[in-house]
Each structure stands twice: as C-alpha cells, then as structure tokens.
C-alpha cells in the first residue's frame, strides 16, 4: 500500500511521511534498509562521538535515536494491527538518548542494531494484509494507522540522515 491510503491523517507525523517517495510501504522499508547498508561506515565511525554543537546528539546518539524510535513505533503498530484498543504511550526521546550508553559502544554496533530492527520491522509489515495496515488507534495524542506508522519510521530515518549530512559530515 502507498501513503495515499493513510487514514486518518496523523497530523504531526505528516512531516516525516511527506519525505518518503511515492512507493509502497514495503518498498520504502526495503529502500531505507539499503540506504543504511550503503552508508560510509568508516567516516561515521570516525565521527561517532562528534556532536556539531554543545547539547546536540553525537552521531552514535542519532542512530540510536532512530533505532529506539523504530522500536517504539513498531510496538505501537503491533498494538493497532492486533486490534488492541489501548492508547499507545508517548516517550521522552531526550531521556532515551541520555540513557542509551552510546559512548560505550562502537558506531558499527549501533548501526548493526538499527539494521536488525529495520529487518524485523520489514518482516512484521510483510506479514500484514491491507486490513492490518489500515487499522488505527490513538498514538500518544493522535489517531494513526499502522500504515502511517510504517511511513513515519522511514521518513524519520530520512529526516535524521539529512541532518547528519548537513551538520555532521
């Protein structure tokens, strides 16, 4: 399914969804995984603990943030795909970043974790029929479908990789 099938409009998260090309959710997830596989790992590893300004995340923090956010959104997608009517909780991205222990890990390890999470997300989305993709619930304070969450995860990665290219590399 393509993003034109997203209903209801997830408002705030549209800024991520809009960055994804006009492809199916499975194609978008596959392309985003391929992009991770083609990154200049040597250069990013050199810059792993670099932050472009005081108080900003390091390169490793950014990749860990993408991974953590994907875990949260995948859980939310699972709730709604399984027709769970509970409100999916929000999370404090800055608290997660502060407690992620990225300074103690190599960039390669953080990236490998993210790629494994993306592979898991891709397998989950492959398992869903259209009916499952179109299910929705309350995510933090917005109505959001499983399909919208998938495109949000991809767009979130696109957003942060663009910032990395503009401010870190």
TORKOLTOR-997961 format. One line per 10 residues: for each residue x, y negated, z of N, C-alpha, C, O. Coordinates in nm, 2 decimals. Example, Ala and Ser with C-alpha at 12.3 -4.5 7.8 and 13.67 -1.06 7.14 Angstrom:
residues 2
1.32:0.57:0.78:1.23:0.45:0.78:1.32:0.33:0.78:1.42:0.33:0.85; 1.28:0.22:0.71:1.37:0.11:0.71:1.29:0.00:0.79:1.34:-0.11:0.80 .
end
This chain:
residues 169
0.08:0.12:0.00:0.00:0.00:0.00:0.09:-0.12:0.00:0.20:-0.13:0.06; 0.04:-0.23:-0.06:0.11:-0.35:-0.07:0.06:-0.45:0.03:-0.05:-0.43:0.09; 0.13:-0.56:0.05:0.09:-0.65:0.16:-0.04:-0.73:0.13:-0.10:-0.78:0.22; -0.09:-0.73:0.01:-0.22:-0.79:-0.02:-0.33:-0.72:0.05:-0.44:-0.77:0.07; -0.31:-0.59:0.09:-0.41:-0.51:0.16:-0.42:-0.54:0.31:-0.50:-0.49:0.38; -0.33:-0.63:0.36:-0.32:-0.66:0.50:-0.45:-0.73:0.54:-0.49:-0.83:0.49; -0.51:-0.67:0.65:-0.63:-0.73:0.71:-0.63:-0.68:0.85:-0.61:-0.56:0.88; -0.66:-0.77:0.95:-0.68:-0.91:0.94:-0.54:-0.98:0.92:-0.44:-0.92:0.94; -0.55:-1.11:0.90:-0.43:-1.20:0.88:-0.36:-1.21:1.02:-0.42:-1.25:1.11; -0.24:-1.17:1.03:-0.17:-1.17:1.16:-0.11:-1.30:1.20:-0.03:-1.31:1.29 .
-0.15:-1.41:1.13:-0.12:-1.55:1.17:0.03:-1.57:1.19:0.11:-1.58:1.09; 0.08:-1.57:1.31:0.22:-1.60:1.34:0.31:-1.51:1.26:0.42:-1.56:1.22; 0.28:-1.39:1.25:0.38:-1.29:1.18:0.38:-1.31:1.03:0.47:-1.24:0.97; 0.29:-1.39:0.97:0.30:-1.41:0.83:0.43:-1.47:0.78:0.47:-1.45:0.67; 0.50:-1.54:0.87:0.63:-1.60:0.83:0.73:-1.49:0.80:0.82:-1.51:0.72; 0.72:-1.37:0.86:0.80:-1.26:0.82:0.75:-1.18:0.70:0.83:-1.15:0.61; 0.62:-1.16:0.70:0.56:-1.08:0.59:0.58:-1.15:0.46:0.61:-1.08:0.36; 0.57:-1.28:0.46:0.59:-1.36:0.33:0.73:-1.34:0.27:0.74:-1.37:0.15; 0.83:-1.30:0.35:0.96:-1.29:0.30:0.99:-1.16:0.22:1.09:-1.14:0.16; 0.89:-1.06:0.24:0.91:-0.93:0.18:0.86:-0.94:0.03:0.75:-0.99:0.00 .
0.94:-0.88:-0.06:0.89:-0.87:-0.20:0.76:-0.80:-0.22:0.71:-0.73:-0.13; 0.70:-0.81:-0.34:0.57:-0.75:-0.37:0.59:-0.61:-0.41:0.58:-0.57:-0.52; 0.61:-0.52:-0.30:0.63:-0.38:-0.32:0.54:-0.31:-0.22:0.49:-0.38:-0.13; 0.53:-0.18:-0.22:0.46:-0.10:-0.12:0.54:-0.11:0.01:0.66:-0.14:0.01; 0.47:-0.07:0.12:0.54:-0.07:0.25:0.65:0.04:0.25:0.76:0.01:0.30; 0.63:0.15:0.18:0.74:0.25:0.18:0.86:0.20:0.10:0.97:0.22:0.14; 0.83:0.13:-0.01:0.94:0.08:-0.09:1.01:-0.03:-0.01:1.14:-0.04:-0.01; 0.94:-0.11:0.06:1.00:-0.22:0.14:1.09:-0.16:0.25:1.20:-0.21:0.27; 1.04:-0.06:0.32:1.12:0.01:0.42:1.25:0.07:0.37:1.35:0.06:0.42; 1.23:0.14:0.25:1.34:0.20:0.19:1.45:0.10:0.14:1.57:0.12:0.16 .
1.40:-0.01:0.08:1.49:-0.11:0.04:1.57:-0.18:0.16:1.69:-0.21:0.15; 1.50:-0.19:0.27:1.56:-0.26:0.38:1.67:-0.16:0.44:1.77:-0.21:0.49; 1.64:-0.03:0.44:1.74:0.06:0.48:1.86:0.06:0.39:1.98:0.06:0.44; 1.84:0.06:0.26:1.95:0.05:0.16:2.03:-0.08:0.19:2.16:-0.08:0.17; 1.97:-0.19:0.22:2.04:-0.31:0.24:2.13:-0.30:0.36:2.24:-0.34:0.36; 2.08:-0.23:0.47:2.17:-0.21:0.59:2.29:-0.12:0.55:2.40:-0.14:0.60; 2.27:-0.03:0.46:2.38:0.06:0.42:2.48:0.00:0.34:2.60:0.04:0.33; 2.45:-0.12:0.27:2.54:-0.18:0.18:2.61:-0.31:0.25:2.68:-0.38:0.18; 2.58:-0.33:0.37:2.64:-0.45:0.44:2.80:-0.43:0.45:2.85:-0.32:0.44; 2.87:-0.55:0.45:3.01:-0.55:0.47:3.04:-0.51:0.62:3.06:-0.60:0.70 .
3.05:-0.39:0.65:3.06:-0.34:0.79:3.19:-0.39:0.85:3.20:-0.42:0.96; 3.30:-0.39:0.77:3.43:-0.43:0.82:3.43:-0.58:0.86:3.47:-0.61:0.97; 3.37:-0.66:0.78:3.36:-0.81:0.82:3.27:-0.83:0.94:3.30:-0.90:1.03; 3.15:-0.76:0.94:3.06:-0.77:1.05:3.12:-0.72:1.18:3.10:-0.77:1.29; 3.20:-0.61:1.17:3.27:-0.56:1.28:3.37:-0.66:1.34:3.38:-0.68:1.46; 3.44:-0.73:1.25:3.54:-0.83:1.30:3.47:-0.94:1.37:3.52:-1.00:1.47; 3.35:-0.97:1.33:3.27:-1.08:1.39:3.17:-1.04:1.49:3.09:-1.12:1.54; 3.18:-0.91:1.53:3.08:-0.85:1.62:3.05:-0.93:1.75:2.93:-0.94:1.78; 3.15:-0.99:1.81:3.12:-1.07:1.94:3.11:-1.22:1.91:3.11:-1.30:2.01; 3.11:-1.26:1.78:3.10:-1.40:1.75:2.96:-1.45:1.75:2.87:-1.39:1.70 .
2.95:-1.57:1.81:2.82:-1.65:1.81:2.85:-1.78:1.75:2.95:-1.84:1.78; 2.77:-1.83:1.66:2.80:-1.96:1.59:2.79:-2.08:1.67:2.83:-2.19:1.63; 2.73:-2.07:1.79:2.72:-2.19:1.88:2.70:-2.13:2.02:2.65:-2.02:2.04; 2.73:-2.21:2.12:2.70:-2.17:2.26:2.56:-2.14:2.28:2.47:-2.21:2.24; 2.53:-2.03:2.35:2.39:-1.99:2.38:2.32:-1.92:2.27:2.21:-1.87:2.29; 2.39:-1.90:2.16:2.33:-1.82:2.05:2.38:-1.67:2.06:2.48:-1.65:2.12; 2.31:-1.59:2.00:2.34:-1.45:2.00:2.47:-1.42:1.92:2.50:-1.49:1.82; 2.54:-1.31:1.96:2.65:-1.26:1.88:2.60:-1.18:1.76:2.48:-1.15:1.75; 2.69:-1.15:1.67:2.65:-1.07:1.55:2.59:-0.94:1.60:2.48:-0.89:1.55; 2.65:-0.87:1.70:2.60:-0.75:1.75:2.47:-0.77:1.82:2.38:-0.68:1.81 .
2.45:-0.88:1.89:2.32:-0.91:1.95:2.21:-0.92:1.85:2.10:-0.87:1.87; 2.24:-0.98:1.73:2.14:-1.00:1.63:2.09:-0.86:1.58:1.97:-0.84:1.56; 2.19:-0.77:1.55:2.15:-0.64:1.50:2.08:-0.56:1.61:1.98:-0.48:1.58; 2.12:-0.57:1.74:2.05:-0.51:1.84:1.90:-0.56:1.86:1.81:-0.49:1.88; 1.89:-0.69:1.84:1.76:-0.75:1.84:1.67:-0.70:1.73:1.55:-0.67:1.76; 1.72:-0.68:1.61:1.64:-0.62:1.51:1.60:-0.48:1.55:1.48:-0.44:1.53; 1.69:-0.40:1.60:1.66:-0.27:1.65:1.56:-0.26:1.76:1.46:-0.19:1.75; 1.57:-0.35:1.86:1.48:-0.35:1.97:1.34:-0.39:1.92:1.24:-0.33:1.96; 1.33:-0.49:1.84:1.21:-0.54:1.79:1.14:-0.43:1.71:1.02:-0.41:1.71; 1.22:-0.36:1.63:1.16:-0.25:1.55:1.10:-0.14:1.64:1.00:-0.08:1.61 .
1.17:-0.11:1.75:1.12:-0.01:1.84:0.98:-0.06:1.90:0.89:0.02:1.91; 0.98:-0.18:1.94:0.85:-0.24:2.00:0.74:-0.23:1.89:0.63:-0.19:1.92; 0.77:-0.28:1.77:0.67:-0.28:1.67:0.63:-0.14:1.62:0.51:-0.12:1.59; 0.72:-0.05:1.62:0.68:0.09:1.59:0.59:0.15:1.69:0.50:0.22:1.66; 0.62:0.12:1.82:0.53:0.17:1.92:0.39:0.11:1.91:0.29:0.18:1.92; 0.38:-0.02:1.88:0.25:-0.09:1.85:0.18:-0.02:1.73:0.06:0.00:1.74; 0.26:0.00:1.63:0.20:0.07:1.51:0.14:0.21:1.54:0.04:0.25:1.50; 0.22:0.28:1.63:0.17:0.41:1.67:0.04:0.40:1.75:-0.05:0.48:1.72; 0.03:0.31:1.84:-0.09:0.29:1.91:-0.21:0.27:1.82:-0.31:0.34:1.83; -0.20:0.18:1.73:-0.31:0.15:1.64:-0.34:0.26:1.54:-0.45:0.29:1.51 .
-0.23:0.32:1.49:-0.25:0.43:1.39:-0.33:0.55:1.45:-0.40:0.62:1.39; -0.30:0.57:1.58:-0.37:0.68:1.65:-0.50:0.63:1.72:-0.56:0.70:1.79; -0.55:0.51:1.68:-0.68:0.46:1.72:-0.68:0.43:1.87:-0.79:0.43:1.93; -0.57:0.40:1.93:-0.56:0.36:2.07:-0.61:0.21:2.08:-0.56:0.13:2.01; -0.71:0.19:2.16:-0.77:0.05:2.17:-0.70:-0.04:2.28:-0.75:-0.15:2.30; -0.59:0.01:2.34:-0.52:-0.08:2.44:-0.45:-0.19:2.36:-0.41:-0.18:2.25; -0.44:-0.30:2.43:-0.37:-0.42:2.38:-0.22:-0.38:2.38:-0.17:-0.34:2.49; -0.15:-0.40:2.27:-0.01:-0.38:2.27:0.06:-0.49:2.34:0.04:-0.61:2.30; 0.15:-0.47:2.43:0.21:-0.57:2.51:0.31:-0.65:2.42:0.37:-0.61:2.32; 0.34:-0.78:2.47:0.45:-0.86:2.42:0.58:-0.82:2.48:0.58:-0.72:2.56 .
0.68:-0.88:2.44:0.81:-0.86:2.51:0.90:-0.99:2.50:0.88:-1.07:2.41; 0.99:-1.00:2.59:1.08:-1.11:2.60:1.21:-1.08:2.53:1.30:-1.02:2.58; 1.22:-1.13:2.41:1.34:-1.10:2.32:1.47:-1.15:2.39:1.57:-1.08:2.37; 1.47:-1.26:2.46:1.59:-1.31:2.52:1.63:-1.22:2.64:1.75:-1.20:2.66; 1.53:-1.17:2.71:1.56:-1.08:2.82:1.62:-0.95:2.77:1.72:-0.90:2.82; 1.56:-0.90:2.66:1.61:-0.78:2.60:1.76:-0.80:2.55:1.84:-0.71:2.57; 1.78:-0.91:2.49:1.92:-0.94:2.44:2.02:-0.95:2.55:2.13:-0.90:2.54; 1.98:-1.01:2.66:2.07:-1.03:2.77:2.10:-0.89:2.84:2.20:-0.88:2.91; 2.01:-0.80:2.83:2.03:-0.67:2.89:2.07:-0.55:2.80:2.06:-0.44:2.84; 2.11:-0.58:2.68:2.13:-0.48:2.58:2.27:-0.42:2.58:2.30:-0.32:2.51 .
2.37:-0.48:2.65:2.50:-0.42:2.67:2.58:-0.42:2.54:2.67:-0.33:2.52; 2.55:-0.51:2.44:2.61:-0.50:2.31:2.76:-0.53:2.32:2.84:-0.48:2.24; 2.81:-0.61:2.42:2.95:-0.64:2.43:3.03:-0.52:2.46:3.15:-0.51:2.43; 2.97:-0.41:2.51:3.04:-0.29:2.54:3.03:-0.19:2.43:3.08:-0.08:2.44; 2.97:-0.22:2.32:2.95:-0.13:2.21:3.02:-0.18:2.08:3.05:-0.30:2.07; 3.05:-0.09:1.99:3.11:-0.14:1.87:3.00:-0.18:1.77:2.88:-0.14:1.79; 3.03:-0.27:1.68:2.93:-0.31:1.58:2.88:-0.18:1.51:2.76:-0.17:1.48; 2.97:-0.09:1.47:2.93:0.03:1.40:2.82:0.11:1.47:2.73:0.16:1.41; 2.84:0.12:1.61:2.74:0.19:1.69:2.60:0.12:1.69:2.50:0.19:1.68; 2.60:-0.01:1.70:2.48:-0.09:1.70:2.41:-0.07:1.56:2.29:-0.05:1.56 .
2.49:-0.08:1.46:2.43:-0.07:1.32:2.38:0.07:1.30:2.27:0.09:1.24; 2.45:0.17:1.34:2.40:0.31:1.33:2.27:0.33:1.40:2.18:0.40:1.35; 2.26:0.27:1.52:2.13:0.28:1.60:2.02:0.22:1.51:1.91:0.28:1.50; 2.04:0.10:1.46:1.94:0.04:1.38:1.90:0.12:1.26:1.78:0.13:1.23; 2.00:0.18:1.19:1.96:0.26:1.07:1.88:0.38:1.11:1.80:0.43:1.04; 1.92:0.44:1.22:1.84:0.56:1.27:1.70:0.52:1.30:1.60:0.60:1.27; 1.68:0.41:1.37:1.55:0.36:1.40:1.47:0.33:1.27:1.35:0.37:1.26; 1.53:0.27:1.17:1.46:0.24:1.05:1.43:0.37:0.98:1.32:0.38:0.92; 1.51:0.48:0.98:1.48:0.60:0.92:1.36:0.67:0.99:1.27:0.72:0.93; 1.35:0.65:1.12:1.24:0.70:1.20:1.11:0.63:1.16:1.00:0.68:1.15 .
1.12:0.49:1.15:1.01:0.41:1.11:0.96:0.45:0.97:0.84:0.47:0.95; 1.05:0.47:0.88:1.01:0.52:0.75:0.94:0.65:0.75:0.84:0.67:0.68; 0.99:0.75:0.83:0.92:0.88:0.84:0.78:0.86:0.89:0.69:0.93:0.85; 0.77:0.78:0.99:0.63:0.75:1.05:0.54:0.69:0.95:0.43:0.74:0.93; 0.58:0.59:0.88:0.50:0.53:0.78:0.46:0.62:0.66:0.35:0.62:0.61; 0.56:0.71:0.63:0.53:0.81:0.52:0.42:0.91:0.57:0.34:0.96:0.48; 0.41:0.93:0.70:0.31:1.02:0.75:0.17:0.97:0.75:0.07:1.04:0.77; 0.15:0.84:0.73:0.02:0.78:0.74:-0.06:0.77:0.61:0.00:0.72:0.51; -0.18:0.81:0.61:-0.27:0.78:0.50:-0.31:0.63:0.50:-0.28:0.56:0.60; -0.37:0.59:0.39:-0.41:0.45:0.39:-0.50:0.41:0.51:-0.49:0.30:0.56 .
-0.59:0.51:0.55:-0.67:0.48:0.66:-0.59:0.45:0.79:-0.63:0.35:0.86; -0.48:0.51:0.81:-0.40:0.49:0.92:-0.33:0.35:0.91:-0.31:0.28:1.01; -0.28:0.32:0.79:-0.22:0.19:0.77:-0.31:0.07:0.79:-0.27:-0.04:0.83; -0.44:0.09:0.76:-0.53:-0.02:0.77:-0.59:-0.04:0.91:-0.66:-0.13:0.94; -0.56:0.06:1.00:-0.61:0.04:1.14:-0.54:-0.08:1.20:-0.43:-0.11:1.17; -0.62:-0.14:1.29:-0.56:-0.25:1.36:-0.60:-0.26:1.50:-0.70:-0.20:1.55; -0.53:-0.35:1.58:-0.57:-0.37:1.72:-0.51:-0.50:1.76:-0.46:-0.58:1.67; -0.51:-0.53:1.89:-0.45:-0.65:1.94:-0.31:-0.63:1.98:-0.27:-0.55:2.06; -0.23:-0.71:1.91:-0.08:-0.71:1.93:-0.04:-0.84:2.00:-0.04:-0.94:1.93; -0.01:-0.83:2.13:0.02:-0.95:2.20:-0.11:-1.03:2.21:-0.19:-1.00:2.29 .
-0.12:-1.14:2.13:-0.24:-1.21:2.12:-0.30:-1.23:1.98:-0.38:-1.31:1.96; -0.26:-1.14:1.89:-0.30:-1.15:1.75:-0.36:-1.01:1.71:-0.32:-0.91:1.76; -0.46:-1.02:1.63:-0.51:-0.90:1.56:-0.41:-0.86:1.45:-0.38:-0.95:1.37; -0.37:-0.74:1.44:-0.27:-0.70:1.35:-0.29:-0.55:1.31:-0.32:-0.47:1.39; -0.27:-0.53:1.18:-0.28:-0.39:1.13:-0.15:-0.32:1.13:-0.04:-0.38:1.14; -0.15:-0.19:1.12:-0.03:-0.11:1.11:0.05:-0.15:0.99:0.17:-0.17:1.00; -0.02:-0.17:0.88:0.04:-0.22:0.76:0.12:-0.35:0.78:0.23:-0.37:0.74; 0.05:-0.44:0.85:0.11:-0.57:0.88:0.24:-0.56:0.96:0.34:-0.63:0.94; 0.23:-0.46:1.06:0.35:-0.44:1.14:0.47:-0.39:1.06:0.58:-0.43:1.09; 0.44:-0.30:0.97:0.55:-0.25:0.88:0.61:-0.36:0.80:0.74:-0.37:0.80 .
0.53:-0.44:0.74:0.59:-0.56:0.66:0.66:-0.66:0.75:0.75:-0.72:0.71; 0.61:-0.67:0.88:0.67:-0.77:0.97:0.81:-0.72:1.01:0.90:-0.79:1.01; 0.83:-0.59:1.03:0.96:-0.53:1.06:1.06:-0.56:0.95:1.17:-0.59:0.97; 1.01:-0.53:0.83:1.10:-0.56:0.71:1.14:-0.71:0.70:1.25:-0.74:0.68; 1.03:-0.79:0.71:1.06:-0.94:0.70:1.14:-0.99:0.81:1.22:-1.08:0.79; 1.13:-0.93:0.93:1.21:-0.97:1.04:1.36:-0.94:1.01:1.44:-1.03:1.05; 1.39:-0.83:0.96:1.52:-0.80:0.92:1.57:-0.90:0.81:1.68:-0.95:0.82; 1.49:-0.92:0.71:1.53:-1.02:0.60:1.56:-1.15:0.67:1.66:-1.22:0.63; 1.48:-1.20:0.76:1.49:-1.33:0.82:1.63:-1.33:0.90:1.70:-1.43:0.88; 1.66:-1.23:0.98:1.78:-1.24:1.05:1.91:-1.21:0.97:2.01:-1.27:1.00 .
1.90:-1.14:0.86:2.02:-1.12:0.78:2.04:-1.25:0.70:2.16:-1.28:0.67; 1.94:-1.33:0.67:1.96:-1.46:0.60:2.03:-1.55:0.70:2.12:-1.62:0.66; 1.99:-1.55:0.83:2.05:-1.64:0.93:2.20:-1.60:0.94:2.29:-1.68:0.95; 2.22:-1.47:0.95:2.36:-1.42:0.96:2.45:-1.47:0.84:2.56:-1.52:0.86; 2.40:-1.46:0.72:2.47:-1.51:0.60:2.49:-1.66:0.61:2.60:-1.71:0.57; 2.40:-1.74:0.66:2.40:-1.88:0.66:2.49:-1.93:0.77:2.56:-2.04:0.76; 2.49:-1.87:0.89:2.55:-1.93:1.01:2.67:-1.85:1.07:2.74:-1.90:1.15; 2.68:-1.73:1.03:2.79:-1.64:1.09:2.90:-1.61:0.99:3.01:-1.60:1.02; 2.86:-1.59:0.86:2.96:-1.54:0.76:3.02:-1.66:0.68:3.11:-1.63:0.60 .
end
